Amino acid sequence: MTSNQRAPQQSLSSAASPAEPAATGAASARITTEDLFAGAREVVLLHNGREYRLRITQQGKLLLTA
């Protein structure tokens, strides 16, 4: 593969489900943004004692900030 070629990405529909182990052997959790945000445009995630804000932009993309 050359430097400007990308490896094919796995689609969400074919990704491992929470009950199936991921390629690394660890289980992967899967949650939809509809469930995570529950109608809100922003959620606060706590990780290692820090707050991170995950927000849905006007274009419908996700933005994570510390």
N, C-alpha and C positions, 0 to 999 in steps of 0.2 A: 504494500500500500504506500503511495507517495504521500508527501507531507500535506498536500492540499486535498486529500481524500479522507473522508470520515468513515469510521466503522458504522455499520447500520445500527440504528437505535431500536430498542425493543419498545413496541407500542404498549400503552397502558393495558389494553385488553389482553395482551399475552404475557404480562408481567406476572411474577409469582404471587399467589394469593397468600394471606397471612398464615394459612395452615401449611403452606409448602415452604421448605427451606430455600433461601436464596443461594446463589452460586457460592457464596463464601461459607455456607453452612449455618449462618445465623438466620433466624426467622425475620421476615420483613412485615411491618405493620402497613396496612393500606387504609387510608381514610380519604373520603372525598372532601373537596373544599366546601361543598354545601353543608356537610356534617360539621366540619371544623369551624366554619365561620357562622353557621346557624343564623343567616340573614344579616350579619354584620359585615362591614367592609374592612375591619381590622381586628386582629387578635394579638394578644401579648403572650409570647412563649418564654418560659423560664428555663434557662440552661446554664448549669454550673454557676448558679447564683447571679446570673445576669439576665436582664430583660431584653428580649428581641421583639420587634413589632413586625408582623407579617400582614401586609395590606394588599387589597385588590385595587389596582390602578383603574383609571377611567377607561383604559384600553383593554381591561380584563386580564392583565398580566399580574403576576405576583411580585411584590417587592419586599425584601427582608432587610431591616435596618437594626443596628445595635443601639 
